[in-house]
Amino acid sequence: MFKSRKQKVVRVFMVVLVLVVGMLSYQFINQYKEEQRQWELFLNYFYFAHEHSINRIDYLIEMQPKDDDLDAFLRETDRELRKANSVITYGRTLMNNDLYISKFFLNAAEFLYGVNFYPGPEVPPMNENGMLDDDDLALLETIRDYLSEAQEELHSNLSEQENPDLSLDEVNDIINTYLNYSKHDIYEDTFEN
């Protein structure tokens, strides 16, 4: 009788243990899937923030709008670059603190409205004369080239958009390689090469 009761207790304990382990495993799997979904969503936003920035810069280079149209498209380009900066900042804050931060987008946006390197050269606002000059176009092309190289690394030929299989380390490598330029670096790459 004593053995029978002990066996029942052990069986009940084992059933409870299996249920607890099963529930914890289920929660872990769901949490992992949700983190993966959130990462893929971040990659999607990051990819399209790049694409929208590139599209705005391409429009400025190709169409070379003037006066009020130029002002409007510079504002839109600024908005897209700042949106890309927000995506990466929120990605670090909300997704993973190990995601690298890049000031590239903010640095690129500053060139739209003029930069003063002290001591050093001054880059006037791009709408100063109501039209883009050769220096403005060269700066825009340099910024676009950096963004395009990063976009290429984020791209998947299978999905024809972002690569959802990119790891945190791979995204950090892309940021460090293509989006780690200061205002001074952008200026030098544009005018001193």
C-alpha positions as CSV (number, residue, x, y, z in Angstrom):
1,M,0.0,0.0,0.0
2,F,2.8,2.4,0.8
3,K,4.6,1.7,-2.5
4,S,1.4,2.2,-4.4
5,R,0.8,5.6,-2.8
6,K,4.4,6.6,-3.4
7,Q,4.1,5.5,-7.1
8,K,0.9,7.6,-7.5
9,V,2.7,10.7,-6.1
10,V,5.6,10.1,-8.4
11,R,3.3,9.7,-11.4
12,V,1.3,12.9,-10.5
13,F,4.6,14.7,-10.0
14,M,5.9,13.5,-13.4
15,V,2.6,14.5,-15.1
16,V,2.8,17.9,-13.6
17,L,6.5,18.2,-14.5
18,V,5.8,17.2,-18.1
19,L,3.0,19.8,-18.3
20,V,5.1,22.6,-16.9
21,V,8.0,21.8,-19.2
22,G,5.6,21.6,-22.1
23,M,4.0,25.0,-21.3
24,L,7.5,26.6,-20.8
25,S,8.7,25.1,-24.1
26,Y,5.6,26.4,-25.8
27,Q,6.1,29.9,-24.4
28,F,9.8,29.9,-25.3
29,I,9.0,28.8,-28.9
30,N,6.3,31.5,-29.2
31,Q,8.7,34.2,-27.8
32,Y,11.4,33.1,-30.2
33,K,9.0,33.3,-33.1
34,E,7.8,36.7,-32.0
35,E,11.4,38.0,-31.7
36,Q,12.1,36.6,-35.2
37,R,9.0,38.3,-36.6
38,Q,10.0,41.6,-34.9
39,W,13.5,41.3,-36.4
40,E,12.1,40.7,-39.9
41,L,9.8,43.7,-39.5
42,F,12.8,45.8,-38.4
43,L,14.8,44.7,-41.5
44,N,11.8,45.5,-43.7
45,Y,11.5,49.0,-42.2
46,F,15.2,49.5,-42.4
47,Y,15.4,48.4,-46.0
48,F,12.5,50.6,-47.2
49,A,13.8,53.6,-45.3
50,H,17.0,53.2,-47.3
51,E,15.0,52.8,-50.5
52,H,12.9,55.8,-49.9
53,S,15.9,57.9,-49.1
54,I,17.7,56.7,-52.3
55,N,14.6,57.4,-54.4
56,R,14.3,61.0,-53.1
57,I,18.0,61.6,-53.8
58,D,17.7,60.1,-57.2
59,Y,14.8,62.4,-58.0
60,L,16.9,65.4,-56.9
61,I,19.8,64.4,-59.1
62,E,17.8,63.4,-62.2
63,M,15.1,66.1,-62.2
64,Q,17.1,68.9,-60.6
65,P,14.0,70.8,-59.4
66,K,14.2,74.5,-58.9
67,D,12.9,77.1,-56.5
68,D,9.9,76.0,-54.5
69,D,10.0,72.5,-55.9
70,L,13.6,72.2,-54.8
71,D,12.6,73.4,-51.3
72,A,9.8,70.8,-51.2
73,F,12.0,67.9,-52.4
74,L,14.8,68.9,-50.0
75,R,12.3,68.7,-47.1
76,E,11.1,65.3,-48.3
77,T,14.6,64.0,-48.6
78,D,15.4,65.3,-45.2
79,R,12.3,63.6,-43.8
80,E,13.3,60.3,-45.4
81,L,16.8,60.4,-44.1
82,R,15.6,61.3,-40.6
83,K,13.1,58.5,-40.8
84,A,15.9,56.0,-41.6
85,N,17.8,57.4,-38.6
86,S,14.7,56.8,-36.4
87,V,14.3,53.2,-37.7
88,I,17.9,52.3,-36.7
89,T,17.6,54.2,-33.3
90,Y,14.3,52.5,-32.4
91,G,15.7,49.2,-33.6
92,R,18.5,49.6,-31.0
93,T,16.2,50.8,-28.3
94,L,13.3,48.3,-28.8
95,M,14.9,45.3,-30.4
96,N,18.6,44.8,-29.5
97,N,21.1,47.0,-27.7
98,D,23.8,45.4,-29.7
99,L,22.6,47.0,-32.9
100,Y,25.1,49.6,-34.0
101,I,24.0,53.3,-34.1
102,S,24.8,55.3,-37.1
103,K,24.7,59.1,-37.4
104,F,25.2,58.8,-41.1
105,F,21.5,59.7,-41.9
106,L,21.6,62.8,-39.8
107,N,25.0,63.8,-41.2
108,A,23.7,63.4,-44.7
109,A,20.6,65.4,-43.9
110,E,22.7,68.3,-42.6
111,F,24.3,68.7,-46.0
112,L,20.9,69.6,-47.4
113,Y,20.8,72.8,-45.4
114,G,24.5,73.6,-45.3
115,V,27.4,72.6,-43.1
116,N,30.1,74.7,-41.6
117,F,33.3,72.9,-40.8
118,Y,35.1,75.0,-38.2
119,P,37.9,75.5,-38.9
120,G,37.5,74.6,-42.6
121,P,35.2,74.9,-45.5
122,E,31.6,75.9,-45.5
123,V,29.0,74.0,-47.6
124,P,26.1,76.3,-48.4
125,P,22.5,75.1,-48.3
126,M,21.5,73.3,-51.4
127,N,18.6,75.7,-52.1
128,E,20.8,78.8,-51.7
129,N,20.5,79.7,-55.4
130,G,17.1,78.1,-56.1
131,M,18.8,75.3,-57.9
132,L,21.3,72.5,-57.4
133,D,24.9,73.3,-58.5
134,D,27.6,70.9,-59.4
135,D,28.9,70.6,-55.7
136,D,25.3,69.9,-54.5
137,L,24.9,67.1,-57.1
138,A,28.3,65.6,-56.2
139,L,27.4,65.5,-52.5
140,L,24.0,63.9,-53.3
141,E,25.7,61.3,-55.5
142,T,28.2,60.4,-52.8
143,I,25.4,60.1,-50.2
144,R,23.3,58.1,-52.6
145,D,26.2,55.8,-53.4
146,Y,26.8,55.0,-49.7
147,L,23.1,54.2,-49.3
148,S,23.0,52.1,-52.5
149,E,25.9,50.0,-51.3
150,A,24.2,49.4,-48.0
151,Q,20.9,48.6,-49.8
152,E,22.6,46.1,-52.0
153,E,23.9,44.3,-48.9
154,L,20.4,44.3,-47.3
155,H,18.8,43.0,-50.6
156,S,17.8,39.4,-51.3
157,N,17.5,38.2,-54.8
158,L,14.9,35.7,-53.7
159,S,12.4,38.1,-52.3
160,E,13.5,41.1,-54.4
161,Q,13.5,43.2,-51.2
162,E,15.2,42.8,-47.8
163,N,16.9,39.6,-46.8
164,P,15.0,38.4,-43.8
165,D,17.8,36.0,-42.9
166,L,20.3,38.7,-42.0
167,S,21.7,38.3,-38.5
168,L,22.5,41.1,-36.1
169,D,26.2,40.7,-36.8
170,E,25.6,41.0,-40.6
171,V,23.5,44.1,-40.1
172,N,26.1,45.6,-37.9
173,D,28.7,44.8,-40.5
174,I,26.6,46.7,-43.1
175,I,26.2,49.7,-40.8
176,N,29.9,49.7,-39.9
177,T,31.0,49.3,-43.5
178,Y,28.6,51.5,-45.5
179,L,26.8,53.8,-43.0
180,N,29.6,54.9,-40.6
181,Y,30.6,58.1,-42.3
182,S,30.9,61.5,-40.6
183,K,30.1,64.8,-42.3
184,H,33.9,65.3,-42.7
185,D,34.2,61.8,-44.4
186,I,31.3,62.6,-46.7
187,Y,32.9,65.9,-47.6
188,E,36.3,64.4,-48.2
189,D,35.0,61.5,-50.3
190,T,33.1,64.0,-52.4
191,F,35.6,66.8,-53.0
192,E,39.0,65.4,-52.2
193,N,39.0,62.2,-54.2
